[in-house]
């Protein structure tokens, strides 16, 4: 989705420069550019909503971990007794002295 948004913005900028250097702005050109700008805004809105949904789901998983609940991450059960949460990388790291020592599990793998 992010790549599509970047491509669309690039096309809008390219068309704007093309129309600007060609001189006349016909009504058809203005409509095309307006539709592309509106499409860009709609795509940005959809991207923001999807990203917000993912962020809320991640925050719920993190909150569950901090409440002491056990999370299922693939085939591994993650709990606060065996793992610590690393905020910078959004991952769970196995604690020293446990059977999960040196294991790193991404937050995205958990449900």
C-alpha positions in Angstrom: 0.0 0.0 0.0 2.9 2.3 0.9 4.5 1.8 -2.5 1.2 2.4 -4.3 0.8 5.7 -2.5 4.4 6.8 -3.4 3.9 5.9 -7.0 0.6 7.8 -7.2 2.2 10.9 -5.6 5.1 10.7 -8.1 2.6 10.4 -11.0 0.7 13.5 -9.7 3.9 15.5 -9.4 5.0 14.4 -12.9 1.7 15.3 -14.5 1.7 18.7 -12.7 5.2 19.4 -14.1 4.2 18.2 -17.5 1.0 20.3 -17.6 2.9 23.3 -16.2 5.7 23.2 -18.8 3.3 22.6 -21.7 1.6 25.9 -21.0 -2.1 25.7 -21.3 -4.2 24.1 -18.6 -7.3 22.7 -20.3 -10.3 21.6 -18.3 -9.6 18.0 -19.1 -6.1 18.3 -17.6 -7.4 20.0 -14.5 -10.0 17.2 -14.0 -7.4 14.5 -14.4 -5.1 16.1 -11.9 -8.0 16.7 -9.5 -9.1 13.0 -9.7 -5.6 11.8 -9.1 -5.2 14.1 -6.1 -8.5 12.9 -4.7 -7.4 9.3 -5.2 -4.2 10.1 -3.4 -6.1 11.5 -0.4 -8.4 8.4 -0.3 -5.4 6.0 -0.5 -3.7 7.9 2.3 -6.8 7.7 4.4 -7.1 4.0 3.9 -3.5 3.5 4.6 -3.8 5.5 7.8 -6.9 3.5 9.0 -5.2 0.2 8.3 -2.0 1.3 10.1 -4.1 2.5 13.1 -5.9 -0.9 13.3 -2.5 -2.7 13.3 -1.1 -0.4 16.0 -4.1 -1.0 18.2 -3.8 -4.8 17.8 -0.1 -4.5 18.7 -0.8 -2.4 21.7 -3.4 -4.9 22.9 -0.8 -7.7 22.6 1.8 -5.7 24.5 -0.8 -4.9 27.2 -1.7 -8.5 27.6 1.9 -9.5 28.0 2.4 -6.8 30.7 -0.7 -8.1 32.5 1.0 -11.4 32.8 -1.1 -13.3 30.3 0.5 -16.0 28.1 0.7 -15.2 24.4 0.8 -17.8 21.6 3.6 -16.8 19.1 3.7 -19.5 16.5 4.4 -22.7 18.4 6.0 -20.9 21.4 4.0 -19.7 24.5 5.4 -16.3 25.5 5.0 -15.2 29.1 6.6 -12.7 31.4 8.4 -15.4 33.3 10.5 -16.6 30.3 10.6 -13.5 28.1 11.1 -9.7 28.3 9.5 -7.3 25.9 11.9 -5.0 24.0 10.1 -1.8 23.0 12.7 -0.6 20.5 12.4 -3.7 18.3 8.9 -4.7 19.2 10.0 -8.2 20.1 10.1 -10.7 22.9 13.6 -11.8 24.1 14.2 -15.0 26.1 15.5 -14.4 29.6 18.8 -15.7 30.7 18.5 -19.0 32.5 15.3 -20.2 30.8 14.9 -22.7 27.9 14.1 -19.7 25.6 17.4 -17.9 26.3 18.7 -16.0 23.2 15.4 -16.5 21.3 13.9 -13.4 19.8 10.3 -13.5 18.7 8.8 -10.6 16.7 5.6 -9.1 18.0 4.0 -9.7 14.6 4.2 -13.5 15.2 2.0 -13.3 18.2 -1.8 -13.4 18.6 
